[in-house]
Every structure is written in structure tokens, then in C-alpha cells.
Amino acid sequence: MHLVPDVAAYLAGRWHIARTVHDLRAGAEGDFRGTADFRPDGPDGTLCHVEEGELTWAGAVHPATRTLRLRPRPDGTAAVTFADGRPFHDLDLRTGRWTAVHPCAADRYDGTFTAVTATCWHLQWRVTGPTKDQLLRSVYRRAD
């Protein structure tokens, strides 16, 4: 595990993403390939996190994007919000690992973030509830 004293400094820049998506209820599987850019977004050190790529699902390829914001704190941690400012989760990689929980309507997102090296980190989301039963596993590798 890689200790990260400042999560915003660690994530800043471009990353390649390889993600598997498992719909455990339907027994279906897909994957996402793309990039994640963490770029400055304002004078307070906030980073705009934009993911872009292609999701392959059921034999079809679809463009896929998402945008989040990472608002750093003085202690090296950050608050992650959706693009519209709604809270998503906290992020603290000072020990190299972080778990987060996000309730979304009746579903629950349990995330595990692991800083593997200075140039690689992993993210797993386990989503459970009445509408979803999914496992998403992502590997991020530094591109720049």
C-alpha cells in the first residue's frame, strides 16, 4: 500500500481506467475503458474529476462519462461531490486505504479505495439494495 499525505496532489493529472461491471442480480458483465482527468477547478484547490470512455455491455459499446468534484481539506483529505454540488463521500488515503458509504435512494454504495503505488490505485464499489446488486472494480494507472 502507498501512503498518500495529500489526496488532491496524488490524484491531479490524467489516469487510464480499466473497470469491470458485474450485475450480480442479472448475471451480466461489462467493462469500461477510458480516462480520468483531475484538473484544477477554481482558486480553492478544487479538482474537477471527469471520466470519459466506452462501456461495453451486452455486446454493445456505449459512450460513458461522469463528472465529480474533489474539494481538498488542509489535512490532506477531501470531500467528493457530484457535479451539482451534492455530497458523495469523503476521501482519506493517508493510510493508503479508505472505505466510503453513500446511500442513494434505497440503495447503498460501499466503496474501497486503495493507493497501490504512486502511479496506480484501485476502486471497488459494491452496490446493494432493492434496485441494484452490482460490483464495480476499477484500476487507475497514471497516464502522464
Secondary structure, 3 states (H helix, E strand, C coil): CCCCCCHHHHHCEEEEEEEEEEECCCCEEEEEEEEEEEEECCCCCCEEEEEEEEEEECCEEEEEEEEEEEEECCCCCEEEEECCCCEEEEECCCCCEEEEEEEECCEEEEEEEEEEECCEEEEEEEEECCCCEEEEEEEEEECC
